[in-house]
Amino acid sequence: MVTLSPRTVSDHVALAEIELCGELMIAASAAIGERLSADRIDEVLDVKVTAERTTVPRQAEQRG
């Protein structure tokens, strides 16, 4: 018998990480060449780099 525990914050973090890894794998499989460029990885992960700092949107913001 499997006992399920209530979801915790770390569950949400783990699911977000799995989702991002999936997005990277999809991009890598569609890429021409052996590797994704750093710019393409930033684009897939929706990372915004400015002169002052790097921002990454939260998963909840992307889902609406």
C-alpha positions as CSV (number, residue, x, y, z in Angstrom):
1,M,0.0,0.0,0.0
2,V,1.3,3.5,-0.9
3,T,0.7,6.3,1.5
4,L,0.5,9.7,-0.2
5,S,1.7,12.7,1.8
6,P,0.2,16.2,1.3
7,R,2.0,18.3,-1.3
8,T,4.7,20.6,0.0
9,V,6.6,23.5,-1.4
10,S,9.4,21.3,-2.5
11,D,6.9,19.3,-4.6
12,H,6.0,22.4,-6.5
13,V,9.7,23.2,-7.0
14,A,10.4,19.7,-8.2
15,L,7.5,19.8,-10.7
16,A,8.7,23.1,-12.0
17,E,12.2,21.8,-12.5
18,I,10.9,18.7,-14.3
19,E,8.8,20.9,-16.6
20,L,11.8,23.1,-17.4
21,C,14.0,20.0,-18.1
22,G,11.2,18.8,-20.5
23,E,11.2,22.1,-22.3
24,L,15.0,21.9,-22.7
25,M,14.8,18.3,-24.0
26,I,12.1,19.3,-26.6
27,A,14.3,22.3,-27.7
28,A,17.4,20.1,-27.9
29,S,15.6,17.5,-30.0
30,A,14.5,20.1,-32.4
31,A,17.8,21.9,-32.6
32,I,20.2,21.8,-35.6
33,G,23.6,20.8,-34.4
34,E,25.0,19.2,-31.3
35,R,24.2,21.8,-28.6
36,L,21.8,24.6,-27.8
37,S,23.4,28.0,-27.6
38,A,23.3,29.9,-24.3
39,D,20.9,32.4,-25.9
40,R,18.6,29.6,-27.0
41,I,18.6,28.0,-23.5
42,D,17.7,31.4,-22.0
43,E,14.9,31.8,-24.6
44,V,13.5,28.3,-23.8
45,L,13.7,28.9,-20.0
46,D,12.3,32.5,-20.5
47,V,15.2,34.1,-18.8
48,K,15.6,37.8,-19.2
49,V,19.1,39.2,-18.9
50,T,19.5,43.0,-18.3
51,A,22.5,45.0,-17.5
52,E,21.6,45.0,-13.8
53,R,20.2,41.5,-13.2
54,T,18.8,38.3,-14.5
55,T,15.1,37.6,-14.0
56,V,13.2,34.3,-14.3
57,P,9.4,34.3,-14.3
58,R,7.7,32.2,-11.7
59,Q,5.8,29.2,-13.1
60,A,2.4,30.4,-11.8
61,E,2.8,33.6,-13.7
62,Q,3.3,31.7,-17.0
63,R,0.2,29.5,-16.4
64,G,-2.1,32.5,-15.8
